[in-house]
C-alpha cells in the first residue's frame, strides 16, 4: 500500500523502476537504429527480386 506523502523507500523504488524503464526504452531505441541498415537492405533485395520476377513473367 502506498502512503501519501511517500516514504523514502517508496520514492527510491519509484525512481528505480522509472530508471529501469527508461534504460530499457533507450536500449530498444539503440538496437532499432543500429539494425535499420540491414533491414533496409533485405527489403530492397526482396523488392528487386519481386520486380525482376514480375518483369520476367510479364515480358514473356
Buried (B, 14 or more C-beta within 10 A) or exposed (E): EEEEEEEEEBEEEEEEEEEEEEEEEEEEEEEEEEEEEEEEEEEEEEEEEEEEEEEEEEEE
